[in-house]
């Protein structure tokens, strides 16, 4: 059987606590198992985390702070009573090995080989911070009175230069000293703002419910109010109102079909009437002979031309007969046309209403 690990609770029959101590002692294995395979050389395998950004010397790639490696940890010395440890790890991008060790004097890590540090250090002097006192300087302050006096004068000069900044910081901190009052003021402000926000959300919800919308509404602006005031809205009619208006329109509509409007305005209407007159004349000529129309018209012309007074007929009877004959011939043509139109009007009822009446009533009155 292979090597067994002492991680279970099974104790063999030949296990002796006085002799073996534990299951690891019985199986002759270390509690750290694989991590302690080089423990005889003073090396322990640990999980090491990169303390800062570095550049690998093998592949020239950047390795960021916080990248973890399986490193070999070994003690290489002491700084007073503080041990110095060295860590050896392999780059995950190439076959190069990187070695680093602790620096207790500077509370930092130092690269021994295999990499170079990316310089991003915080300089306290450049940032006007108070520097920590070195160990040698502490010893001089404790043992050398002249050095202590000189150092005290320099400290007073530093205090004089930093005093305005310190006073400003103290005043700023004094404004926040009363925590209860500040907390009360903030809570009061938050309550007011929360009430305003709640009212606004309630109005927005009412608008969305009324308009059946599900989109967020933007805050109102003066320009939007001005534009909304210029608009006028009309409430749409209901279904019953539309039906009532439609019935009213149908009841007030004419029963007869109106003649279609002639295009072209007044000139088009005149041409349309002249065309109808020509069609009616052709239909009248085809239906009735011209002789039947001329005889009654001639008799009508003779009757109109006969004088009503007997005394005038006795005077110049021959001249009047010639004049009446000529007048009859003159009036025969227009009166024949009038008679044709009259007969067409009687025969074609609706079409005669569109033909103009050229009667000689004016001439009779003048005569």
C-alpha positions in Angstrom: 0.0 0.0 0.0 1.1 3.6 -0.6 1.7 6.3 1.9 -1.3 7.1 4.1 -2.2 10.5 5.4 -3.2 11.1 9.0 -6.4 12.9 8.2 -8.8 10.2 9.2 -9.9 8.9 12.5 -9.0 5.3 12.0 -6.4 4.0 14.5 -4.7 0.8 13.5 -4.5 -2.1 16.1 -0.8 -1.7 16.6 -1.1 2.1 17.3 0.6 3.1 20.6 0.0 6.7 21.7 3.0 6.6 24.0 5.3 5.4 21.2 3.8 7.2 18.1 2.3 10.2 19.6 -0.1 10.8 16.7 -1.2 9.3 13.5 1.3 11.4 11.6 4.0 9.9 13.8 2.6 6.4 13.2 2.7 6.9 9.4 6.0 8.8 9.7 4.7 11.8 7.7 4.8 15.6 8.5 1.7 17.4 9.3 2.3 19.8 6.3 2.8 16.8 4.0 4.0 17.9 0.6 4.8 21.4 1.8 7.5 20.0 4.1 9.3 17.8 1.5 12.4 20.0 1.8 12.2 20.7 5.5 15.5 18.8 6.0 17.2 21.6 4.0 15.5 24.3 6.1 13.0 25.1 3.2 9.3 25.3 3.6 6.9 25.6 0.7 4.5 28.5 1.3 2.0 30.5 -0.7 3.7 33.9 -1.5 1.9 37.0 -2.7 3.8 39.6 -4.8 4.1 42.7 -2.6 4.5 45.2 -5.5 4.7 45.4 -9.3 7.8 44.0 -10.9 9.3 43.3 -14.3 10.6 39.8 -15.0 14.2 39.7 -16.2 13.6 36.5 -18.2 10.6 37.3 -20.3 10.4 41.0 -19.7 6.7 40.8 -18.8 4.9 42.7 -16.1 3.9 40.9 -13.0 1.3 42.8 -11.0 1.0 43.2 -7.2 -1.1 40.4 -5.6 -0.1 37.6 -8.0 0.4 34.4 -5.9 3.2 31.8 -6.2 4.3 28.6 -4.5 7.6 29.9 -3.0 10.4 28.2 -1.1 10.8 30.0 2.2 14.3 29.9 3.9 15.8 31.9 6.8 19.0 33.7 5.7 19.8 36.0 8.7 18.6 38.3 11.4 18.1 42.0 11.8 18.7 42.3 15.5 16.2 39.8 16.8 14.0 39.8 13.7 14.7 37.0 11.2 15.2 37.7 7.5 13.5 35.3 5.1 14.2 34.7 1.5 11.6 33.5 -1.0 12.4 31.7 -4.3 9.7 31.2 -6.9 9.4 30.4 -10.6 7.8 32.9 -13.0 4.5 31.6 -14.4 5.3 33.0 -17.9 8.9 31.7 -18.3 11.5 29.4 -16.7 13.2 32.3 -14.8 13.4 32.1 -11.0 12.8 35.2 -8.9 14.3 35.6 -5.4 13.1 38.2 -2.8 13.8 38.7 0.9 12.4 40.7 3.7 13.9 44.0 4.9 12.9 44.6 8.5 14.8 47.9 8.7 12.6 49.5 6.0 9.6 47.3 6.6 9.7 46.3 2.9 10.7 43.5 0.5 14.0 43.6 -1.5 14.5 41.9 -4.9 17.6 39.7 -4.8 17.7 38.4 -8.4 15.5 37.6 -11.3 13.4 40.8 -11.5 13.4 44.5 -11.2 11.0 46.7 -9.3 8.5 49.0 -10.9 9.2 52.3 -9.1 5.9 53.5 -7.6 7.1 54.3 -4.1 5.5 56.8 -1.8 7.9 59.5 -0.8 6.8 61.0 2.5 9.2 64.0 2.1 7.8 65.0 -1.3 4.2 64.7 0.0 5.1 66.9 3.1 4.4 64.2 5.6 6.1 63.7 8.9 9.1 61.3 8.5 9.7 58.5 10.9 12.7 58.8 13.1 15.6 56.5 12.2 17.1 54.3 14.9 20.5 56.0 14.8 18.8 59.3 15.2 16.9 58.1 18.2 20.1 56.9 19.9 21.7 60.3 19.3 18.7 62.1 20.8 18.9 59.9 23.9 22.7 60.2 24.4 23.8 63.6 22.8 22.5 66.7 24.5 23.8 69.2 21.8 22.2 67.1 19.0 18.9 67.0 21.0 19.0 70.8 21.3 19.7 71.3 17.7 17.0 68.9 16.7 14.5 70.6 19.0 15.2 74.0 17.2 14.5 72.4 13.8 11.3 70.8 15.1 10.1 74.3 16.3 10.7 75.7 12.8 8.7 72.8 11.2 5.9 73.5 13.7 5.8 77.2 12.8 5.6 76.4 9.1 2.9 73.8 9.6 0.8 75.8 12.2 -1.6 77.5 9.6 -2.4 74.1 8.1 -2.9 72.6 11.6 -5.2 75.5 12.7 -7.3 75.0 9.5 -7.6 71.3 10.1 -8.6 71.9 13.7 -11.3 74.5 12.7 -12.6 72.0 10.1 -12.8 69.3 12.6 -14.5 71.6 15.1 -17.4 72.1 12.7 -18.1 68.4 12.8 -17.7 68.0 16.5 -21.4 68.0 17.5 -22.4 64.7 16.0 -26.0 64.8 17.3 -26.8 68.2 15.8 -25.3 67.3 12.5 -27.1 64.0 12.4 -30.4 65.7 13.2 -29.9 68.3 10.5 -29.1 65.7 7.9 -32.1 63.5 8.9 -34.4 66.6 8.7 -33.1 67.4 5.3 -33.5 63.8 4.1 -37.1 63.7 5.4 -38.0 66.9 3.4 -36.4 65.6 0.3 -38.0 62.2 0.7 -41.5 63.8 1.0 -40.9 65.9 -2.1 -39.7 62.8 -4.0 -42.7 60.8 -2.8 -45.2 63.5 -4.0 -43.5 63.7 -7.4 -43.7 59.9 -7.8 -47.3 59.9 -6.8 -48.1 62.6 -9.5 -46.1 60.6 -12.1 -48.0 57.4 -11.2 -51.3 59.2 -11.7 -50.3 60.6 -15.1 -49.0 57.2 -16.2 -52.2 55.5 -15.0 -54.4 58.1 -16.8 -52.4 57.9 -20.1 -51.7 54.2 -19.9 -47.9 54.6 -20.1 -45.1 52.6 -18.5 -42.2 54.9 -19.2 -40.3 57.1 -16.7 -41.4 60.8 -16.8 -38.9 63.6 -17.0 -39.2 66.6 -14.7 -41.3 69.6 -15.8 -39.7 72.7 -17.4 -40.9 76.2 -17.9 -40.6 75.8 -21.7 -42.8 72.7 -21.7 -45.4 74.5 -19.6 -45.4 77.5 -22.1 -45.8 75.2 -25.1 -48.6 73.2 -23.4 -50.4 76.5 -22.7 -50.4 77.4 -26.4 -52.0 74.1 -27.4 -55.8 73.5 -27.3 -57.3 70.1 -27.0 -60.8 68.9 -27.9 -62.5 66.0 -26.3 -63.4 63.3 -28.8 -67.1 62.7 -29.3 -68.6 59.5 -27.9 -70.1 56.7 -30.1 -73.7 57.9 -29.4 -72.9 61.5 -30.4 -71.3 60.4 -33.7 -74.3 58.2 -34.4 -76.7 61.0 -33.7 -74.8 63.4 -36.0 -74.8 60.9 -38.8 -78.6 60.3 -38.5 -79.2 64.1 -38.5 -77.0 64.5 -41.6 -78.9 61.6 -43.4 -82.3 63.1 -42.5 -81.4 66.6 -43.8 -80.0 65.3 -47.1 -82.0 65.8 -50.3 -83.9 62.8 -51.7 -83.0 63.7 -55.3 -79.6 63.3 -56.9 -78.1 66.8 -57.6 -76.6 67.2 -61.2 -72.9 66.9 -61.2 -70.9 70.1 -61.2 -69.4 71.0 -64.6 -65.7 71.5 -64.6 -64.2 74.7 -65.8 -66.3 77.3 -64.0 -68.6 79.7 -65.9 -67.0 79.0 -69.3 -67.4 75.3 -68.8 -71.1 75.7 -67.7 -71.9 77.8 -70.8 -70.3 75.2 -73.1 -72.2 72.5 -71.4 -75.5 74.3 -72.0 -74.7 75.0 -75.6 -74.0 71.3 -76.1 -77.3 70.3 -74.5 -79.1 72.8 -76.8 -77.5 71.3 -79.9 -78.4 67.8 -78.8 -82.0 68.8 -78.1 -82.4 70.5 -81.5 -81.1 67.4 -83.3 -83.6 65.2 -81.4 -86.5 67.6 -82.2 -85.7 67.6 -85.9 -85.6 63.8 -85.9 -88.9 63.4 -84.1 -91.2 66.0 -85.9 -91.2 67.3 -89.6 -90.4 70.9 -90.1 -93.6 71.6 -92.1 -95.8 70.6 -89.1 -94.0 73.1 -86.9 -94.0 76.0 -89.4 -97.8 76.2 -90.1 -98.9 77.0 -86.6 -96.0 79.3 -86.1 -96.9 81.2 -89.4 -100.5 81.5 -88.2 -99.3 82.8 -84.9 -97.1 85.3 -86.7 -100.0 86.5 -88.8 -102.3 86.8 -85.8 -99.7 88.9 -84.0 -99.0 91.1 -86.9 -102.8 91.7 -87.6 -103.7 95.2 -86.4 -106.4 95.4 -83.8 -108.0 98.7 -85.1 -110.3 98.5 -88.2 -109.7 102.1 -89.3 -106.0 101.5 -89.7 -106.7 98.5 -91.9 -108.9 100.6 -94.3 -106.1 103.2 -94.8 -103.5 102.0 -97.3 -104.7 98.5 -97.5 -102.2 97.5 -100.2 -99.3 99.0 -98.4 -100.2 97.3 -95.2 -100.5 94.0 -96.9 -97.0 94.3 -98.4 -95.6 95.5 -95.1 -97.3 92.7 -93.2 -96.0 90.2 -95.7 -92.5 91.4 -95.2 -92.9 91.5 -91.4 -94.2 87.9 -91.5 -91.2 86.9 -93.5 -88.9 88.6 -91.1 -90.5 87.1 -88.0 -91.0 83.7 -89.5 -87.5 82.5 -88.8 -87.1 83.4 -85.1 -90.7 82.5 -84.3 -90.3 79.2 -86.0 -87.3 78.5 -83.7 -89.4 79.7 -80.7 -92.2 77.3 -81.7 -89.7 74.4 -82.0 -88.4 75.1 -78.6 -91.9 75.3 -77.2 -92.9 72.0 -78.7 -89.7 70.4 -77.5 -90.4 71.7 -74.0 -93.8 70.1 -74.0 -92.4 66.8 -75.4 -89.3 66.6 -73.2 -90.3 67.9 -69.8 -87.1 67.7 -67.8 -84.9 68.7 -70.7 -86.9 71.8 -71.5 -86.1 73.3 -68.2 -82.4 73.6 -69.1 -83.2 75.5 -72.5 -83.4 79.3 -72.2 -86.8 80.9 -73.4 -86.3 83.5 -76.2 -89.9 84.9 -76.2 -90.8 88.2 -78.0 -92.8 89.6 -75.0 -90.5 92.6 -75.0 -91.2 93.3 -78.7 -95.0 93.0 -78.1 -94.9 95.5 -75.3 -92.9 97.8 -77.5 -95.3 97.4 -80.4 
